[in-house]
Amino acid sequence: MREVLKVYGPIVLIVVAVIAVALRFVDPPPPREIRFAAGQPGGYYHTLATRYGTALARDRITAQVLPTQGSVDNLRRLAAGEADAALIQGGIASEETAPNAVALAGVFYEPVWVLIRSNLRATRLAELRGRRIAIGPEGSGTRVLARQLLAANEIDAGGAVLSDQGGAAAFAALNQGDLDAVITLAAEPPAALVTLVANGTARLLSFPHAEAYAMRLPFLSVVRLPAGAVSLARNVPSTDTLLLAPTGALVVREDIHPALVNLLLKIARDLHGNRQLFAPAGAFPTKDRVDLPLHEDAARYLERGPSFLFRYLPFGVAVWIERMMVLLIPLITILLPIIRFAPPAYRWQVQRKIYKWYGRIRKLETEAATASGERLAAIRGELDEIHPQLATLKVPASYAQQLFELRLHLDYVRSRLATS
């Protein structure tokens, strides 16, 4: 046992030291909480953020869903370090306005819905000059895009009465006649919009010059809403409608833990990968039409899919193995030579216990050849003292033969000197 400790004890200490040093360079585990900037309560972004939170909870990560005014406010919170992830509208972010944010993927088309009162004869946005138009609250992406679309038609704050109402309040005001039009963005038409169109109070405005808008604002895509696509029973819309759609993106702070990138993209694929109103199955998540640079891990994920570990193992297990793999290289590099040296060192430790007695016995035998009288008697006494010590000498079973041969050699020398 002592020989084992002498050889393998230092190896264990070296292993512990190597692991302790390597752990300083291993990424920390992912945080157990993520702050998700979510948009206005009741809105599409808030609903989606809640779904992300539910999915994250399955892997024991708590999502703190933060109500905000919309995409612009979401970017502000990312920049201020008040949020870790957010959904944002396409066309409002850039590396200059969001230097510490990166995109994970585009996740859905978010069309512009222009709802006008049925008694208006307008067929184009330019014909809403002088009308009362709701463009969404400050901090919302809807407001930013609405102003861009109106400006493209040479309508500014002096050319129309612009209201900061949005969501349910804007639709209620339109229904009551307090507004002439509502501009809103949503991946799916809000229920209030469907109701107003179905009961004849309002109608959807198509974009006959959709391609021209997309040329002027390249972040926009042209999508077609077929007649009856929203509601076949209510025939909403009653005719094919061309819409403009920025791409909603999932964005995060650039210092987000890499493991969370994999997890968020897996959730995004589950939530957005099926058939959408304006996109076939598999169209999202995508690396196309995002305003911000892609996170490097997100680019690999979208190109190749999840890594082997995250594809087949639970998230927590995959993260642990991935972190521990960092230790393998230094451990293998440093410990392989040591481990190869350990068995010979162990053999030498055991054999040394036997060989040291061989050396002493041989020395006494050589001296006895020329000794006489008292010195010869003393040598015989020393050999007699060695005998009980060899009887208590302990070695592993694999070395028992060498120990037995040592005892035989001692007895041979003792017997030969006894007759001399």
C-alpha positions in Angstrom: 0.0 0.0 0.0 2.9 2.3 0.8 4.4 1.8 -2.6 1.0 2.6 -4.3 0.8 5.8 -2.3 4.4 6.8 -3.2 3.8 6.3 -6.9 0.1 7.2 -7.5 -0.2 9.8 -4.7 1.8 12.4 -6.6 -0.1 11.6 -9.8 -3.4 12.3 -8.0 -2.0 15.6 -6.7 -0.8 16.5 -10.2 -4.3 15.7 -11.6 -6.0 17.9 -9.0 -3.5 20.7 -9.7 -4.0 20.5 -13.5 -7.8 20.4 -13.1 -7.7 23.4 -10.7 -5.6 25.4 -13.2 -7.7 24.4 -16.2 -11.0 25.3 -14.4 -9.8 28.9 -14.4 -10.0 28.8 -18.2 -13.3 27.0 -18.5 -16.4 29.0 -19.3 -18.7 29.3 -16.2 -22.0 27.5 -16.4 -24.9 29.3 -18.0 -26.9 31.6 -15.8 -30.1 30.3 -14.3 -32.1 33.4 -15.2 -32.5 35.4 -18.4 -34.2 38.8 -18.8 -36.4 38.9 -21.9 -37.5 42.3 -23.2 -41.1 41.5 -24.3 -43.0 44.4 -25.6 -46.4 45.6 -24.5 -48.5 43.1 -22.4 -51.1 41.5 -24.6 -49.1 42.1 -27.7 -47.5 39.5 -30.0 -44.0 40.0 -28.7 -45.1 39.6 -25.1 -47.0 36.5 -26.0 -43.9 35.0 -27.7 -41.6 36.0 -24.9 -43.9 34.2 -22.5 -43.7 31.1 -24.7 -39.9 31.3 -24.7 -40.0 31.6 -20.9 -42.1 28.4 -20.7 -39.7 26.5 -22.9 -36.7 27.8 -20.9 -38.3 26.7 -17.7 -38.1 23.0 -18.9 -34.3 23.3 -18.6 -34.5 25.0 -15.3 -33.8 28.5 -16.6 -36.1 31.3 -15.4 -37.1 33.9 -17.9 -37.9 37.3 -16.4 -40.3 38.7 -19.0 -40.0 42.5 -19.1 -42.9 44.6 -20.4 -41.6 47.4 -22.8 -43.0 49.9 -25.2 -41.7 47.8 -28.2 -38.7 47.2 -30.4 -36.9 50.5 -29.8 -37.3 50.2 -26.1 -36.1 46.6 -26.3 -32.9 47.7 -28.0 -32.4 50.5 -25.4 -32.7 47.9 -22.6 -30.2 45.6 -24.3 -27.8 48.5 -24.6 -28.3 49.5 -21.0 -27.7 45.9 -19.7 -31.3 45.8 -18.5 -32.2 42.8 -20.7 -30.3 39.8 -22.1 -32.6 38.9 -25.0 -35.4 40.5 -27.0 -37.6 40.3 -30.1 -37.2 43.3 -32.4 -38.7 44.5 -35.6 -36.6 44.5 -38.7 -35.2 47.8 -40.0 -34.7 49.6 -36.7 -31.3 48.3 -35.5 -27.8 48.7 -36.7 -24.3 48.2 -35.4 -24.2 51.9 -34.6 -27.5 52.0 -32.7 -27.0 48.7 -31.0 -23.2 48.1 -30.7 -23.4 45.5 -27.9 -26.2 43.4 -29.5 -26.1 40.6 -32.0 -28.8 38.6 -33.8 -29.5 34.9 -33.3 -32.0 34.6 -36.2 -34.9 36.1 -38.1 -37.9 34.2 -36.7 -41.1 35.5 -38.5 -42.5 38.0 -41.0 -44.2 40.9 -39.3 -46.4 42.6 -41.9 -47.6 46.1 -41.8 -51.4 46.2 -41.4 -53.1 49.5 -42.5 -56.7 49.5 -41.4 -58.9 52.3 -42.6 -62.5 53.2 -42.0 -64.8 51.7 -44.7 -66.2 55.1 -45.7 -62.8 56.3 -46.9 -62.1 55.9 -50.6 -58.4 55.7 -50.2 -56.6 52.9 -52.0 -53.0 54.0 -51.2 -51.2 55.3 -48.2 -50.6 58.6 -49.9 -54.4 59.3 -49.9 -54.4 59.4 -46.1 -53.0 62.9 -46.1 -54.8 65.1 -43.5 -56.4 62.0 -41.8 -56.2 61.0 -38.2 -53.7 58.1 -38.1 -52.6 55.9 -35.1 -48.9 55.0 -35.5 -48.1 53.5 -32.2 -46.5 54.8 -29.0 -43.0 56.2 -28.5 -40.4 53.4 -28.2 -42.3 51.1 -30.5 -41.0 49.8 -33.8 -44.4 50.3 -35.3 -44.0 54.1 -34.9 -40.6 54.1 -36.5 -41.7 52.1 -39.6 -45.0 54.0 -39.9 -43.1 57.3 -40.0 -40.8 55.9 -42.7 -43.8 54.7 -44.8 -45.6 58.0 -44.4 -42.4 60.0 -45.2 -42.1 57.9 -48.4 -45.5 59.3 -49.4 -44.5 62.8 -48.3 -46.7 62.8 -45.3 -45.2 64.2 -42.1 -46.6 65.3 -38.8 -47.9 68.4 -40.5 -49.6 66.5 -43.2 -51.7 64.3 -41.0 -52.9 64.0 -37.4 -50.6 61.4 -35.9 -51.7 59.6 -32.7 -49.5 57.6 -30.5 -52.2 55.1 -29.7 -51.6 51.4 -30.4 -53.0 48.0 -29.9 -56.5 47.6 -28.6 -56.9 51.3 -27.8 -56.2 52.3 -31.4 -58.7 49.7 -32.8 -61.3 50.9 -30.3 -60.8 54.5 -31.3 -61.2 53.5 -35.0 -64.4 51.7 -34.2 -65.7 54.8 -32.4 -64.8 57.1 -35.3 -62.1 58.9 -33.4 -59.5 57.7 -35.9 -59.5 57.3 -39.7 -56.6 54.7 -39.9 -54.5 52.5 -37.7 -51.0 51.3 -38.7 -49.9 48.3 -36.8 -47.4 45.5 -37.1 -48.1 41.9 -36.2 -47.1 38.5 -37.4 -50.7 37.5 -37.1 -53.7 39.8 -37.5 -55.1 40.9 -34.1 -58.6 39.6 -33.3 -59.8 43.2 -33.1 -58.7 43.8 -36.6 -60.5 40.8 -37.9 -63.7 41.8 -36.1 -63.6 45.4 -37.6 -63.1 44.1 -41.1 -65.7 41.3 -40.8 -68.4 43.7 -39.5 -67.7 46.2 -42.2 -66.5 49.0 -40.0 -63.0 49.0 -41.6 -61.0 47.5 -44.4 -57.4 46.5 -45.1 -55.4 48.8 -47.3 -53.3 46.9 -49.9 -49.9 48.2 -51.0 -50.1 48.2 -54.9 -46.6 49.7 -55.0 -45.2 47.1 -52.6 -42.1 46.5 -54.8 -41.3 50.2 -54.9 -41.5 50.4 -51.1 -39.2 47.3 -50.8 -36.7 49.0 -53.1 -36.7 52.2 -51.0 -36.6 50.3 -47.7 -34.6 47.1 -48.4 -35.4 45.5 -45.0 -39.0 45.0 -46.2 -40.3 41.9 -47.9 -43.4 41.8 -50.0 -46.0 39.2 -48.9 -49.4 38.3 -50.3 -52.4 37.7 -48.1 -54.9 35.7 -50.2 -58.6 36.4 -50.0 -60.1 34.5 -47.0 -56.7 33.7 -45.5 -57.5 35.4 -42.2 -61.1 34.0 -42.0 -62.8 31.9 -44.6 -66.1 32.1 -42.7 -66.0 35.9 -42.7 -64.2 36.3 -46.0 -61.4 38.3 -44.5 -59.9 39.8 -46.5 -62.4 39.9 -49.3 -59.6 40.3 -52.0 -56.0 39.4 -52.3 -53.9 42.0 -50.4 -50.3 42.9 -50.8 -48.5 43.7 -47.6 -45.0 44.9 -46.6 -43.2 42.9 -43.9 -40.0 43.4 -42.0 -38.5 40.3 -40.4 -38.8 40.0 -36.7 -35.5 38.9 -35.1 -34.4 37.3 -31.9 -31.5 39.3 -30.6 -29.3 39.1 -27.6 -26.4 40.9 -25.9 -23.1 39.9 -27.5 -21.7 38.6 -24.1 -24.5 36.0 -23.8 -23.4 32.6 -22.6 -22.8 30.4 -25.7 -24.9 27.5 -24.3 -27.9 29.8 -24.2 -27.4 30.5 -27.9 -28.0 26.9 -28.6 -30.9 26.6 -26.3 -32.7 29.8 -27.6 -32.2 28.7 -31.2 -33.6 25.3 -30.4 -36.7 26.9 -28.9 -36.9 29.3 -31.9 -36.9 26.3 -34.2 -39.7 24.7 -32.2 -41.8 27.9 -32.0 -41.2 29.3 -35.5 -40.2 26.4 -37.7 -43.7 25.3 -38.6 -46.0 26.8 -41.3 -46.7 30.5 -40.7 -49.3 32.7 -42.2 -46.7 34.2 -44.6 -44.0 31.5 -44.7 -43.7 27.8 -45.4 -42.5 25.3 -42.9 -38.8 25.5 -42.4 -38.4 29.1 -43.6 -37.6 30.2 -40.1 -35.4 30.6 -38.1 -33.1 32.1 -40.8 -29.9 34.0 -41.0 -31.3 36.2 -43.8 -32.8 39.7 -43.4 -31.4 40.5 -40.0 -30.1 44.0 -39.3 -27.4 43.0 -36.8 -24.4 40.8 -37.2 -25.1 37.1 -36.4 -23.6 35.6 -33.3 -20.9 33.3 -34.5 -22.4 30.3 -32.7 -25.8 31.2 -34.2 -24.3 31.2 -37.7 -22.9 27.7 -37.2 -26.2 26.5 -35.7 -28.3 27.9 -38.6 -25.9 26.4 -41.2 -25.2 23.0 -39.6 -27.9 22.5 -36.9 -27.2 21.9 -33.3 -23.9 20.2 -32.2 -23.9 16.4 -31.4 -24.1 17.0 -27.7 -27.1 19.5 -27.8 -28.8 17.4 -30.5 -29.0 14.2 -28.5 -28.5 15.1 -24.8 -30.5 17.1 -22.3 -29.4 20.7 -22.1 -27.8 20.5 -18.6 -25.9 17.3 -19.5 -24.7 18.7 -22.8 -23.4 21.9 -21.1 -21.5 19.9 -18.4 -19.8 17.7 -21.0 -18.9 20.6 -23.2 -17.3 22.4 -20.3 -15.4 19.4 -19.1 -14.1 18.8 -22.6 -11.9 21.8 -22.1 -10.0 19.8 -19.4 -9.3 16.9 -21.7 -6.5 18.4 -23.7 -4.3 19.5 -20.8 -5.1 16.4 -18.9 -4.1 14.1 -21.8 -1.1 16.2 -22.7 0.3 16.3 -19.2 -0.9 13.1 -17.6 -0.4 10.6 -20.4 3.4 10.5 -20.0 3.0 10.4 -16.2 0.6 7.5 -16.4 2.9 5.6 -18.7 5.7 6.1 -16.2 3.7 5.0 -13.2 3.7 1.2 -13.7 7.6 1.0 -14.1 8.0 3.3 -11.1 5.7 1.0 -9.1 7.6 -2.1 -10.1 10.9 -0.4 -9.1 9.5 0.6 -5.7 8.5 -3.0 -4.9 11.6 -4.6 -6.4 13.8 -2.2 -4.5 12.6 -3.7 -1.2 13.8 -7.0 -2.4 17.0 -5.9 -4.1 18.3 -4.0 -1.1 18.4 -7.2 0.9 20.1 -9.0 -2.0 22.8 -6.3 -1.9 23.4 -6.7 1.8 23.4 -10.5 1.7 25.9 -10.5 -1.2 28.2 -8.1 0.6 28.2 -10.3 3.7 28.9 -13.4 1.6 31.8 -11.7 -0.1 33.3 -10.5 3.1 32.9 -14.0 4.7 35.1 -15.5 2.0 38.2 -13.8 3.6 37.0 -13.5 7.2 37.9 -15.7 10.1 37.4 -16.0 13.8 35.3 -13.3 15.4 34.4 -11.5 12.2 33.1 -14.6 10.6 31.0 -15.3 13.6 29.6 -11.7 13.5 28.7 -12.2 9.8 26.8 -15.4 10.7 25.0 -13.4 13.4 24.0 -10.6 10.9 22.6 -13.2 8.5 20.6 -14.8 11.3 19.2 -11.4 12.1 18.1 -10.9 8.4 16.1 -14.1 8.4 13.2 -13.0 10.6 13.1 -9.6 8.8 12.5 -11.4 5.5 9.8 -13.5 7.1 7.8 -10.3 7.8 8.6 -8.5 4.5 5.4 -7.9 2.6 5.2 -7.5 -1.2 2.3 -7.9 -3.7 1.3 -11.4 -4.7 2.8 -10.9 -8.1 6.2 -10.5 -6.5 6.0 -13.4 -4.1 8.2 -15.6 -6.2 11.1 -13.1 -6.0 10.7 -12.8 -2.2 10.6 -16.7 -1.9 13.8 -16.9 -4.0 15.5 -14.3 -1.7 14.7 -16.3 1.3 16.1 -19.5 -0.3 19.3 -17.6 -1.2 19.6 -16.4 2.4 19.2 -19.9 3.7 21.8 -21.2 1.2 24.4 -18.6 2.3 23.7 -19.3 6.0 24.1 -23.0 5.6 27.3 -22.7 3.6 28.9 -20.4 6.2 27.7 -22.7 9.0 29.9 -25.5 7.7 33.0 -23.4 6.9 
